[in-house]
Amino acid sequence: MVMPVFNGSALKERLRKLDSKRQLAFGALCCERLLPNYSAFQQDVGWGDVASVQKALDCVWAYLDGQTPSPQEIKNATASCESAAPNSDDFTSLYVTSAQDACFAVCGLLDYLLESDVDKIVQAATYATDSVDLYAQEIESMAPNDPQLEQKILTHRLMQRELAKQEEDLKAIELASSLNQEFLAQRKASWNNNGKSNLDLP
């Protein structure tokens, strides 16, 4: 079965029915699949600060684990994460956009901790599919004027896998009786890709 195209509006409606921690958990799981893309970019160009991006995401997981980072801690983590985002004008790496996506997705979750804006969670999922969209076009040398372009992107194995994983995680979160440590650890471990990202990058 082919997964349908990403629908941010439909996702938002489903997320709105969940409490804030369930919304945040979904976003954090999306970001876990993006973080190795930043590492690949840093290794490729010799510039970056994956530790700051990881620390920012760790702040989100800490909150889900019951800790309460102060607003200042969240703002500091956001500033460090934003500083780690590469400028696409400065790099020609294939991975620069996916590195940006990772940073912006994680920063959005930190914003969510302060604002509880569900759009930030939808953005994280959107960045995950956007990364796949662009990368699939590049590695498959898809012609931008191909009338079948969108269908080819949708049916690409990386896009189908990302869409299926988002659906799997969201369903599990919707059905979970509680978001305890065991459940969150199980969801994180369910992305079984040998430590690689949603683009299969190390």
MOVENCOR-V54393 format. One record per backbone hydrogen bond with DSSP energy under -0.5 kcal/mol. NH is the residue of the N-H (numbers start at 1). CO is the residue of the C=O. If there is no record, write none. Layout:
<<NH | CO> <NH | CO>>
This chain:
<<11 | 7> <12 | 8> <13 | 9> <14 | 10> <15 | 11> <16 | 12> <17 | 13> <17 | 14> <18 | 15> <23 | 19> <24 | 20> <25 | 21> <26 | 22> <27 | 23> <28 | 24> <29 | 25> <30 | 26> <31 | 27> <32 | 28> <33 | 29> <33 | 30> <34 | 30> <34 | 31> <35 | 31> <36 | 32> <37 | 34> <38 | 34> <38 | 35> <39 | 35> <40 | 36> <41 | 37> <42 | 38> <43 | 39> <44 | 40> <45 | 41> <46 | 42> <52 | 49> <53 | 49> <54 | 50> <55 | 51> <56 | 52> <57 | 53> <58 | 54> <59 | 55> <60 | 56> <61 | 57> <62 | 58> <63 | 59> <64 | 60> <65 | 61> <66 | 63> <67 | 62> <74 | 70> <75 | 71> <76 | 72> <77 | 73> <78 | 74> <79 | 75> <80 | 76> <81 | 77> <82 | 78> <83 | 79> <84 | 80> <85 | 82> <88 | 86> <90 | 87> <91 | 87> <96 | 93> <99 | 95> <100 | 96> <101 | 97> <102 | 98> <103 | 99> <104 | 100> <105 | 101> <106 | 102> <107 | 103> <108 | 104> <109 | 105> <110 | 106> <111 | 107> <112 | 108> <113 | 109> <114 | 110> <114 | 111> <115 | 111> <116 | 112> <118 | 116> <120 | 117> <121 | 117> <121 | 118> <122 | 118> <123 | 119> <124 | 120> <125 | 121> <126 | 122> <127 | 123> <128 | 124> <129 | 125> <130 | 126> <131 | 127> <132 | 128> <133 | 129> <134 | 130> <135 | 131> <136 | 132> <137 | 133> <138 | 134> <139 | 135> <140 | 136> <141 | 138> <142 | 137> <146 | 143> <149 | 146> <152 | 148> <153 | 149> <154 | 150> <155 | 151> <156 | 152> <156 | 153> <160 | 156> <161 | 157> <162 | 158> <163 | 159> <164 | 160> <165 | 161> <166 | 162> <167 | 163> <168 | 164> <169 | 165> <170 | 166> <171 | 167> <172 | 168> <173 | 169> <174 | 170> <175 | 171> <176 | 172> <180 | 178> <184 | 180> <185 | 181> <186 | 182> <187 | 183> <188 | 184> <189 | 185> <190 | 186> <191 | 188> <192 | 190> <193 | 191> <196 | 193> <197 | 201> <198 | 33> <200 | 197>>
